[in-house]
C-alpha cells in the first residue's frame, strides 16, 4: 500500500471516530492539565496530532499563540469552531505530521498525547526553542487493561519515552507499570515533561 493510500485510510478512520465524538471532549492528556503551572507566560505552542484539541484549547487559554495539527479535517473543523467561539489565539490546521514535521526552533511548547511516531523524535527536539518544553503522554506495553492500542508499534517499551527524548532535560516523568495497587494511579501510560537546554 502506498503512503498516500495509507494516509487516506488513516484520515477516514479518524474522521469517522471524531464525527461521532462529543464536541465537549475532555482535555486530551493528564500531562498538560496537571503540569500547566510549568507553561511559560507567553510564546508559541503546538498541539501535535491534536484530535478535538482539548490540549490546544488549554494552551490558548493560558495565553500562548497556539497551533493545532491533525490529519482529520473533521477534528480540525470542530476545534476551529470551538476556538472562534472562545475567541482564542488558535490556528487549527489539517496536516500530516509524518511528512510535514515542525520547523526547527519554531515552538516554545509542544504537546503530544496519545500519538506515537518514533520517526518524529528528532524533529520534535529540533522544533523546540532553547528552554522550550515538551509535554508527551501516550500508551505503554506494560498495561493493566486493554485501554489503548494493541499494536506494539504504537506502545512504548519500559522507560522508552525517557530514552527517545534523552537529549532533553526531564522535569516530570511518570510510568507506574503494574506496581502496587493497579486500580489507582496513572496506568497504561507514560508521561514526560522535558526541557530543551
Secondary structure, DSSP 8 states (H G I E B T S, - for coil): --HHHHHHHHHHHHHHHHHTS-TT---S-HHHHHTGGGS-SS-EEEEET-TT-HHHHHHHHTT-EEEEEES-HHHHHHHHHHHHHHT--EEEEE--TTTS---TT-EEEEEEES---GGGHHHHHHHEEEEEEEEEEEEBSS-SSS-S---GGGSB-TTHHHHHTTTSEEEEEE--TT-S-TTSSS-SEEEEEEE--
